[in-house]
């Protein structure tokens, strides 16, 4: 019996960023779904929870930190989905705010293929 592919929900308002992440992640064998903002992401993950979230901070309608804070209030197991937060903001206060909202890791964009792959593999319990 084949192992189920790990599903990742990429939440970013920039279509080029979503495409870049999709290319890297699908090449590594992950199944990728996309959302434009936190509201769309909440709808998608409540219908079919992914195994990992990659969340941008600055998005319209519902930003990434508001999304994560709302998600972490949901019942288990949905609230425990690991989240990799990405942003162009590199300040310590930005990283602390992401952690307070429920991020497992915070990475500053732009991300290289290797950095994205390494952190996704680690959060999914795989070897990079």
C-alpha positions in Angstrom: 0.0 0.0 0.0 1.4 3.4 -1.0 2.1 6.0 1.6 -0.2 9.0 1.6 1.4 12.2 0.3 2.0 14.9 2.8 -0.4 17.8 2.1 0.8 21.4 2.5 -1.4 24.5 2.4 0.6 27.5 1.0 -1.1 30.8 2.1 0.3 33.8 0.3 -1.3 36.6 -1.6 1.5 36.7 -4.2 0.8 34.2 -7.0 4.5 34.0 -7.9 5.5 33.0 -4.4 2.8 30.3 -4.3 4.0 29.1 -7.7 7.7 29.0 -6.5 6.8 27.1 -3.4 4.6 24.7 -5.3 7.4 23.9 -7.8 9.8 23.1 -5.0 7.4 21.2 -2.8 5.8 19.1 -5.6 9.3 18.1 -6.9 10.0 16.8 -3.4 6.8 14.7 -3.4 4.4 16.8 -1.4 0.8 17.6 -2.4 0.2 21.3 -2.5 -2.9 23.4 -2.1 -3.0 27.2 -2.2 -4.9 30.0 -0.5 -4.8 33.7 -1.2 -5.3 34.9 2.4 -6.2 33.8 5.9 -9.9 33.7 5.3 -9.6 31.4 2.3 -7.1 29.3 4.2 -9.5 28.8 7.2 -12.2 27.6 4.8 -9.9 25.2 3.1 -8.3 23.7 6.2 -11.6 23.2 8.0 -12.9 21.2 4.9 -9.7 19.1 4.6 -6.9 19.8 7.1 -3.4 19.7 5.6 -0.3 18.3 7.3 1.6 21.6 7.2 0.9 25.3 6.7 3.2 27.8 5.0 1.9 31.2 6.0 2.8 34.7 4.7 2.4 37.5 7.2 1.2 40.4 5.1 -2.0 39.5 3.2 -5.3 41.3 2.5 -8.6 40.6 4.5 -6.9 38.3 7.1 -3.2 38.5 7.6 -1.1 35.5 8.5 -0.8 36.2 12.2 -4.5 36.8 12.7 -5.1 33.5 10.8 -2.7 31.6 13.0 -4.1 33.0 16.2 -7.6 32.0 15.1 -6.4 28.5 14.0 -4.7 27.9 17.4 -8.1 28.4 19.1 -9.7 25.5 17.2 -10.0 22.1 18.7 -7.3 19.5 18.2 -6.0 18.1 15.9 -6.7 21.1 13.6 -5.2 23.6 16.0 -1.9 21.6 16.1 -1.1 21.7 12.4 2.5 22.9 12.2 3.0 26.3 10.7 6.0 27.8 8.9 5.6 31.6 8.7 7.4 33.6 6.0 7.8 37.3 5.7 10.0 40.0 4.4 10.0 41.6 7.9 13.2 40.6 9.6 12.9 42.3 13.0 13.0 40.4 16.3 9.6 41.8 17.2 8.2 40.3 14.0 9.6 36.9 14.9 8.2 37.2 18.4 4.8 38.2 17.2 4.7 35.2 14.9 5.7 32.8 17.7 3.0 34.4 20.0 0.4 33.8 17.2 1.4 30.1 17.0 4.2 29.8 14.4 6.5 26.8 14.7 9.2 28.6 12.6 9.7 32.0 11.1 11.8 32.5 8.0 12.6 35.7 6.2 11.9 35.9 2.5 13.2 35.4 -0.1 13.7 31.7 0.7 16.1 29.5 -1.2 15.0 26.1 -2.4 17.3 24.4 0.1 16.0 26.5 3.1 12.4 25.9 2.2 12.9 22.2 1.6 14.9 21.7 4.8 12.3 23.4 7.1 9.4 21.7 5.4 11.0 18.3 5.8 11.9 18.9 9.4 8.3 20.0 10.3 6.9 16.9 8.4 9.3 14.5 10.1 11.2 13.7 6.9 14.8 13.9 5.9 15.7 16.8 3.6 
